Structure formats: C-alpha cells, structure tokens
Amino acid sequence: MTGASPRRLYLFQLESVTVPVAGGTLEMSSGCYLIETGDGQHILIDSGLPVDYTPPPGMPSAHHGKDVIAHLADLGLRPDDITTLICTHFDIDHVGHHDAFTKAELIVQREQYERARGGDERSAAGRAHWDHPALRYRLIDGDTELLPGLTLIETGGHAPGHQSVLVRLPRTGPVLLAIDAVVMQRLFTPDRRAWPGDDNEEQLRASTRKLLDLVEREQVTLVIFGHDGQQWQSLTKAPESYE
Ligand SMILES: [Zn+2]
C-alpha cells in the first residue's frame, strides 16, 4: 500500500437511545468515523447531530455522548486538521457539525446534493450546517475510488444519493461502513423491508443486495451498521482504532 492509503479507522460513538417497539425495546446508537492515512491526511465521515438538536415530540431523547469536535480533540486534532469530509447523506443526525470543517473538501453524491439544494424536506432540518457558504463541495456520481483502499459506494434508498464507505486497512482488511443503507445488523438480508424514514424500498433493497455482494466479493471482515446500538457495544471505539 502507498502512503496515501488508510492506516487507521477510528469509531466515534455519539448519541445512544432506547426506543420502545412492539414487544420490547431497540437499542440505537449513532456514530461518525475518522480515517487516518499513511501520509497524514485525516478524513472524516459524517459529523453527528447538532448541539442544539431537540427530538421531535413523542420521540425519546437520546443520551448525548461526546460530539465529534470533542472526539477529535481527544486525538489531538482540531476541525482544521480534517482534509476531507465524506458526506453520506444530509439527514440531521449526520450533518450537525459540517459547518466547522471549512478547511476540508466535502464529498457527496451529486444526487443527494442536488435534491437537498432543491429544497427536499428531509434535508431542511440540517441545512444551516451542510449548506454553510464557507463549505467547499466536490460532487461525485456513483461508486468512486477516493484513494487506493478507500471507495465510496452509492447506496440510495434510505435517502436519494446516500453513500456507504469501503475502507481497506493494513491489518484488519476490508471494513464496510454501511451507514443508513443498513441501520441494523438484522436488516442485512436480501429481502429486507424499509423502515419509516426510508425514501424508497425497492432501491433500499437493491442497495442492500449490492452491499451483500460486495461483502462476499471483497471478503469484508467487518460490516458496521448505521445505528445498531447492540453492535456498537462490541466495536472498538476511539481513542482505540482499527488498523
Ligand atoms: Zn442516520
């Protein structure tokens, strides 16, 4: 691997919440991710809920852990040290600190960006954060290798132009960050159903199958699901890292 390849992957756990569901409760958690490359770049994936977020009426309020800025500080990093910010999609729980990363290049699927700029309802809540005038965007179309060992995978269905991330690490091997294409481990099946909040069930299923194929083909050693609170308990979290 060359110097510009991923060397470490840090998992930042953000909020966690227990959601009542039929017959019990569901542990949900959210996170964002930091990749360090061999040549010293710091690539952030998503930025979590904004500081001033209040849940909609009727929704349980989350336990707030450290935010992304505090997680970076623990590693001796400031927002200006982030060279690239990968935007998986513009839902509020993924964009809340984007406006802190004015030195970074932000990378998003063109479809997601254009739908959001066009005023789609779901991206409106976080707009002050992702549509800040100081931010620089690079728009991409479909699957894109960003660096050797770092590929963005277009996985629409949860949101239009949503993307997942495949990271090849020197020791761990290929790690798939499914993000909200697959929010829980138990939804990672070919015939899965959509959840409320998903944009398009047919596309979501196609994206899930695309990721199932990728896991097989690339011999992925670890799949991290978007909001699986139970899985988060077993993951290696920052300041530790996968190498
Ligand atoms: Zn989400």
Boltz pocket constraint, residues with backbone or C-beta under 6 A from the ligand:
constraints:
  - pocket:
      binder: B
      contacts: [[A, 91], [A, 93], [A, 94], [A, 180], [A, 226], [A, 227]]
      max_distance: 6.0
